[in-house]
Amino acid sequence: MTSISPISQLTAEQADAWHGVLAASLTSDLPGEPPPSPQQVHAQLTAGLDSRRLAWMATGADGAVTGVAGLRLFTSAGQDHLAELELHVHPEHRRAGTGSRLLAAARLAAEGEGRRSLIASTAGGGPGEVFCAAHGFRRVLTLNHLLLDVAQADDTAASAEHPGYTLTGWTGTVPGELAAAFATAKNAMNDMPTGDMDYGHQDWTADRVHRMAQVLADRGDTLLTVAALRDGEMAGYTEVVIRAGETRRALQYDTAVVPAHRGRGLGLWIKAAMLRGLRASHPGIGEIETDIAEDNTHMLAVNQRLGFRAHRRTCEYQLALTTA
Ligand SMILES: CC(C)(COP(=O)(O)OP(=O)(O)OC[C@H]1O[C@@H](n2cnc3c(N)ncnc32)[C@H](O)[C@@H]1OP(=O)(O)O)[C@@H](O)C(=O)NCCC(=O)NCCS
């Protein structure tokens, strides 16, 4: 008989079991994708910006962990209506009601916390889609994941002239003198297409950008940023993360161009400059993965110019919660 238990403080042994379930689940649903390392999973379980985490584990009669559920409760003012669910059942233990029981526990907790919406990410075409539909979730966003083969990519746009604009870049946290301008530019991400998702908004301040960089540093991740500046203002920026222990694949984080500076090719410029810099500083990195909303045509065009190719899809699902 499977039992579901809340986990208050994950022990090292439980974190290893969590990794085991997650890696088996992802390998089953995304064959060919590199599964996360134990170190990456442990880091994800402990650190998060402006959020708290709750967790549950499903254990079989023999004591083996068969499923895991994590709930991220956002704490900042623009997102404190929202909870994000991560739910995985080991492929050998699916279709036995474990996912439903883990979801019920997480849902109850989210409702108890007064949350309005529960969001979850699933592999496009995977069992998570059917499961979510069976539990009353609604599909609110489709994200196309693209991959860039760094060796084949075209970074010539990095050499373009953009009169009045200069490029800058840094590793880790933003230099102090750019922090306020960076926070202002980050707020431009709030108009990123998020479909029908009840995503809320994030208010970036200099303090928050430093805390975000610290979360990544604490995980052992490397955060690279390239930005375009004009008259002391940040017109746009792009971020790439190389996760701890990663040798091959880098992840694209934000790319944003502030509305007043759009339509001038700055998005392509900063991304091409990032690519060029990455080639020089991290020659072992062979690919960059990005995900963008399927209706984000401008960013798609920029990515195609650089050489990004369609790779896979994820779907974001949302459940309306009943709060007391
Ligand atoms: C989605 C997932 C958590 C489901 O776990 P599970 O323990 O198999 O789920 P349950 O047994 O509780 O399934 C409940 C219902 O969901 C539906 N369902 C789940 N998997 C299904 C599948 N592969 N095909 C068709 N229906 C499916 C069925 O209606 C099922 O009821 P039934 O078995 O009585 O027909 C599991 O497949 C998984 O870990 N997937 C990868 C991670 C993921 O997508 N997570 C996001 C979920 S929010």
The ligand as an SDF file (V2000), in Angstrom:
LIG
                    3D

 48 50  0  0  0  0  0  0  0  0999 V2000
    1.3970   12.6550  -14.7860 C   0  0  0  0  0  0  0  0  0  0  0  0
    1.8200   11.6370  -13.7200 C   0  0  0  0  0  0  0  0  0  0  0  0
    2.2430   12.3940  -12.4620 C   0  0  0  0  0  0  0  0  0  0  0  0
    0.6090   10.7450  -13.3840 C   0  0  0  0  0  0  0  0  0  0  0  0
    0.9290    9.8990  -12.3080 O   0  0  0  0  0  0  0  0  0  0  0  0
    0.0680    8.5440  -12.0570 P   0  0  0  0  0  0  0  0  0  0  0  0
    0.4230    8.0300  -10.7120 O   0  0  0  0  0  0  0  0  0  0  0  0
    0.2450    7.6300  -13.1980 O   0  0  0  0  0  0  0  0  0  0  0  0
   -1.4080    9.1360  -12.0700 O   0  0  0  0  0  0  0  0  0  0  0  0
   -2.7680    8.4100  -11.6300 P   0  0  0  0  0  0  0  0  0  0  0  0
   -2.5780    6.9470  -11.5680 O   0  0  0  0  0  0  0  0  0  0  0  0
   -3.2400    9.0660  -10.3890 O   0  0  0  0  0  0  0  0  0  0  0  0
   -3.7170    8.7890  -12.8670 O   0  0  0  0  0  0  0  0  0  0  0  0
   -4.9360    9.4680  -12.7020 C   0  0  0  0  0  0  0  0  0  0  0  0
   -5.6450    9.5760  -14.0220 C   0  0  0  0  0  0  0  0  0  0  0  0
   -4.8980   10.3920  -14.9320 O   0  0  0  0  0  0  0  0  0  0  0  0
   -5.0730    9.8960  -16.2830 C   0  0  0  0  0  0  0  0  0  0  0  0
   -3.7890    9.3920  -16.7910 N   0  0  0  0  0  0  0  0  0  0  0  0
   -2.6110    9.4160  -16.1530 C   0  0  0  0  0  0  0  0  0  0  0  0
   -1.6310    8.9210  -16.9480 N   0  0  0  0  0  0  0  0  0  0  0  0
   -2.2350    8.5800  -18.1120 C   0  0  0  0  0  0  0  0  0  0  0  0
   -1.7380    8.0210  -19.3170 C   0  0  0  0  0  0  0  0  0  0  0  0
   -0.4610    7.6840  -19.4900 N   0  0  0  0  0  0  0  0  0  0  0  0
   -2.6270    7.8070  -20.3300 N   0  0  0  0  0  0  0  0  0  0  0  0
   -3.9300    8.1120  -20.1710 C   0  0  0  0  0  0  0  0  0  0  0  0
   -4.4550    8.6320  -19.0250 N   0  0  0  0  0  0  0  0  0  0  0  0
   -3.6050    8.8880  -18.0220 C   0  0  0  0  0  0  0  0  0  0  0  0
   -6.0730    8.7550  -16.1700 C   0  0  0  0  0  0  0  0  0  0  0  0
   -7.3510    9.3300  -16.2760 O   0  0  0  0  0  0  0  0  0  0  0  0
   -5.8120    8.2650  -14.7510 C   0  0  0  0  0  0  0  0  0  0  0  0
   -6.8990    7.5530  -14.2160 O   0  0  0  0  0  0  0  0  0  0  0  0
   -7.0450    5.9620  -14.5290 P   0  0  0  0  0  0  0  0  0  0  0  0
   -5.7050    5.3210  -14.3400 O   0  0  0  0  0  0  0  0  0  0  0  0
   -8.0630    5.5080  -13.5260 O   0  0  0  0  0  0  0  0  0  0  0  0
   -7.5110    5.8640  -15.9550 O   0  0  0  0  0  0  0  0  0  0  0  0
    2.9740   10.7400  -14.2290 C   0  0  0  0  0  0  0  0  0  0  0  0
    2.6170   10.1960  -15.4960 O   0  0  0  0  0  0  0  0  0  0  0  0
    4.2730   11.4650  -14.3690 C   0  0  0  0  0  0  0  0  0  0  0  0
    5.0880   11.4920  -13.4420 O   0  0  0  0  0  0  0  0  0  0  0  0
    4.4760   12.1180  -15.5480 N   0  0  0  0  0  0  0  0  0  0  0  0
    5.6350   12.9330  -15.8020 C   0  0  0  0  0  0  0  0  0  0  0  0
    5.6290   14.2140  -15.0070 C   0  0  0  0  0  0  0  0  0  0  0  0
    4.4740   15.1340  -15.3370 C   0  0  0  0  0  0  0  0  0  0  0  0
    4.0220   15.2830  -16.4540 O   0  0  0  0  0  0  0  0  0  0  0  0
    4.0260   15.8360  -14.3130 N   0  0  0  0  0  0  0  0  0  0  0  0
    3.0070   16.8530  -14.4280 C   0  0  0  0  0  0  0  0  0  0  0  0
    1.7640   16.4440  -13.7820 C   0  0  0  0  0  0  0  0  0  0  0  0
    0.9700   17.8410  -13.0370 S   0  0  0  0  0  0  0  0  0  0  0  0
  1  2  1  0
  2  3  1  0
  2  4  1  0
  2 36  1  0
  4  5  1  0
  5  6  1  0
  6  7  2  0
  6  8  1  0
  6  9  1  0
  9 10  1  0
 10 11  2  0
 10 12  1  0
 10 13  1  0
 13 14  1  0
 14 15  1  0
 15 16  1  0
 15 30  1  0
 16 17  1  0
 17 18  1  0
 17 28  1  0
 18 19  1  0
 18 27  1  0
 19 20  2  0
 20 21  1  0
 21 22  1  0
 21 27  2  0
 22 23  1  0
 22 24  2  0
 24 25  1  0
 25 26  2  0
 26 27  1  0
 28 29  1  0
 28 30  1  0
 30 31  1  0
 31 32  1  0
 32 33  2  0
 32 34  1  0
 32 35  1  0
 36 37  1  0
 36 38  1  0
 38 39  2  0
 38 40  1  0
 40 41  1  0
 41 42  1  0
 42 43  1  0
 43 44  2  0
 43 45  1  0
 45 46  1  0
 46 47  1  0
 47 48  1  0
M  END
$$$$
